[in-house]
């Protein structure tokens, strides 16, 4: 596998795994307790 393909796969994995963290950070404050267990 070439380095470009490996870099692309790692980039997509990083983006997909960062979605719950971004939702936790930018969600309204009253909904944070619902997101905390999935993000941790």
Backbone as numpy.savetxt, mean C-alpha at the origin, in Angstrom:
# Nx Ny Nz CAx CAy CAz Cx Cy Cz
15.41 -13.56 -16.24 14.56 -12.40 -16.24 15.47 -11.15 -16.24
15.15 -10.20 -17.08 15.99 -9.01 -17.18 15.76 -8.08 -15.99
16.68 -7.17 -15.81 16.57 -6.25 -14.68 15.39 -5.30 -14.83
15.01 -4.97 -16.06 13.87 -4.08 -16.28 12.56 -4.75 -15.85
12.43 -6.04 -16.12 11.23 -6.77 -15.73 11.18 -6.91 -14.21
12.30 -7.22 -13.60 12.36 -7.33 -12.14 12.00 -6.00 -11.49
12.52 -4.91 -12.02 12.23 -3.58 -11.48 10.75 -3.24 -11.64
10.16 -3.61 -12.75 8.74 -3.35 -12.99 7.86 -4.15 -12.02
8.21 -5.41 -11.80 7.45 -6.25 -10.87 7.54 -5.68 -9.46
8.74 -5.32 -9.04 8.92 -4.74 -7.70 8.15 -3.44 -7.55
8.13 -2.63 -8.61 7.40 -1.36 -8.56 5.91 -1.61 -8.38
5.33 -2.56 -9.11 3.90 -2.84 -9.00 3.54 -3.43 -7.64
4.39 -4.30 -7.11 4.15 -4.85 -5.78 4.15 -3.73 -4.74
5.11 -2.83 -4.85 5.21 -1.71 -3.93 3.97 -0.82 -4.02
3.49 -0.54 -5.21 2.30 0.30 -5.38 1.06 -0.36 -4.80
0.89 -1.65 -5.05 -0.30 -2.36 -4.56 -0.29 -2.43 -3.04
0.87 -2.69 -2.44 0.94 -2.80 -0.99 0.84 -1.44 -0.29
1.08 -0.36 -1.02 1.00 0.96 -0.39 -0.42 1.51 -0.36
-1.36 0.92 -1.09 -2.74 1.42 -1.13 -3.39 1.40 0.25
-3.33 0.31 1.03 -3.95 0.36 2.37 -3.31 1.38 3.30
-2.01 1.57 3.17 -1.33 2.55 4.02 -1.78 3.96 3.67
-1.92 4.25 2.38 -2.40 5.57 1.96 -3.84 5.79 2.42
-4.66 4.75 2.37 -6.03 4.87 2.86 -6.07 5.13 4.35
-5.15 4.53 5.08 -5.08 4.75 6.52 -4.66 6.18 6.84
-3.71 6.71 6.09 -3.21 8.05 6.36 -4.23 9.12 5.98
-4.87 8.96 4.83 -5.74 10.02 4.31 -7.22 9.82 4.60
-7.58 8.84 5.41 -8.99 8.65 5.74 -9.41 9.63 6.84
-10.70 9.88 6.96 -11.17 10.76 8.04 -10.80 10.18 9.41
-10.58 11.05 10.37 -10.08 10.63 11.67 -11.02 9.68 12.39
-12.34 9.84 12.22 -13.27 8.97 12.93 -13.31 7.54 12.38
-12.77 7.31 11.19 -12.76 5.97 10.60 -11.42 5.25 10.78
-10.46 5.87 11.43 -9.15 5.26 11.60 -9.17 3.95 12.39
-9.95 3.81 13.46 -9.93 2.52 14.18 -10.34 1.33 13.29
-11.16 1.55 12.27 -11.53 0.46 11.38 -10.41 0.02 10.45
-9.52 0.93 10.10 -8.41 0.62 9.19 -7.18 0.08 9.91
-7.05 0.37 11.19 -5.81 0.06 11.89 -5.41 -1.41 11.85
-6.30 -2.37 12.13 -5.85 -3.78 12.15 -5.36 -4.27 10.78
-6.01 -3.87 9.69 -5.58 -4.33 8.36 -4.23 -3.71 7.98
-4.02 -2.47 8.35 -2.77 -1.80 7.98 -1.60 -2.33 8.80
-1.83 -2.62 10.05 -0.74 -3.15 10.88 -0.42 -4.55 10.48
